[in-house]
Amino acid sequence: MEIEIKTWLYDILNAINEIDGFFEEVPKDFEAYKNDTRTRRAVERNLEIIGEATNRILHKTDTIHLSYARQIVSTRNRIIHGYDHVSDEIIWGIVIQYLPVLQSEIIELLNE
């Protein structure tokens, strides 16, 4: 695997781990998340990083498969360009439902 792609995979993994770290001392609770502006912005920023790294991978190669890759990039674009229409519910759904899948895929790719 090219070093550039590996770097982007690590960027994705680090961003996911950082998001998980926001919930180490507090439960993953939507209401608490929704009422914590700082955490919401930090999660959104990490999703931007995940989306940008995914986009770079998609443009560099078609041999890396990531579930929901296009949706990840679309979410990044929505956060950046439609910042005033970001849905906390959608972001929370991504954190709970899709990031664990992506994390597993990234770890598997890095261990190949």
C-alpha positions in Angstrom: 0.0 0.0 0.0 1.3 3.4 -0.9 2.5 5.6 2.0 0.1 8.4 1.0 -2.9 6.1 1.3 -1.7 4.6 4.5 -1.2 8.2 5.9 -4.8 9.0 5.0 -6.1 5.8 6.6 -4.3 6.7 9.8 -5.8 10.2 9.6 -9.3 8.6 9.5 -8.5 6.2 12.3 -7.1 9.0 14.5 -10.2 11.2 13.9 -12.5 8.3 14.8 -10.4 7.6 18.0 -10.6 11.3 18.9 -14.3 11.3 18.5 -14.5 8.2 20.7 -12.3 10.0 23.2 -14.9 12.7 23.7 -17.1 10.1 25.3 -14.7 8.3 27.6 -15.8 10.1 30.7 -19.4 10.7 29.7 -21.9 8.3 28.2 -22.7 8.4 24.6 -26.0 10.2 25.1 -27.6 12.2 22.3 -29.2 14.9 24.6 -25.8 15.5 26.3 -24.1 15.7 22.9 -26.8 18.1 21.5 -26.3 20.4 24.5 -22.5 20.5 24.3 -21.5 22.9 21.5 -17.8 22.3 22.0 -18.1 18.5 21.5 -20.5 19.0 18.6 -18.0 21.2 16.8 -15.1 18.9 17.6 -17.0 15.9 16.2 -18.0 17.8 13.1 -14.3 18.9 12.6 -13.2 15.3 12.8 -15.9 14.2 10.4 -14.5 16.8 8.0 -11.1 15.2 8.3 -12.5 11.8 7.8 -14.4 13.0 4.7 -11.4 14.7 3.2 -9.1 11.8 3.8 -11.7 9.4 2.3 -12.1 11.7 -0.7 -8.3 11.7 -1.3 -8.2 7.9 -1.1 -11.1 7.7 -3.6 -9.3 10.0 -6.1 -6.0 8.2 -5.7 -7.1 4.5 -6.1 -10.1 2.3 -6.7 -8.5 -0.7 -4.9 -9.5 0.5 -1.4 -13.0 -0.3 -0.4 -14.7 1.7 2.4 -18.3 1.2 3.2 -20.3 4.4 2.7 -17.3 6.2 1.2 -19.4 8.5 -1.0 -21.8 9.3 1.9 -18.7 10.1 4.1 -17.5 12.6 1.5 -21.0 14.1 1.1 -21.3 14.5 4.8 -18.0 16.4 4.8 -19.2 18.7 2.1 -22.5 19.3 3.9 -20.7 20.2 7.1 -18.3 22.6 5.3 -20.6 24.2 2.8 -23.9 23.9 4.6 -22.7 24.6 8.1 -25.9 26.3 9.0 -28.0 23.2 8.1 -26.0 20.5 9.9 -28.4 18.1 11.6 -27.3 17.0 15.1 -29.4 13.9 14.6 -27.7 12.9 11.4 -24.2 13.5 12.9 -25.1 11.5 16.0 -26.4 8.7 13.8 -23.0 8.6 12.0 -21.1 8.6 15.2 -23.2 5.7 16.7 -23.9 3.6 13.6 -21.3 4.2 10.9 -18.0 5.1 12.6 -17.6 1.8 14.3 -18.0 0.0 10.9 -15.5 2.4 9.3 -13.1 2.0 12.2 -13.1 -1.8 11.8 -12.5 -1.5 8.0 -9.6 0.9 8.5 -7.9 -1.3 11.1 -8.3 -4.3 8.8 -6.8 -2.3 5.9 -3.8 -1.1 8.0 -3.2 -4.7 9.2 -2.9 -6.1 5.7 
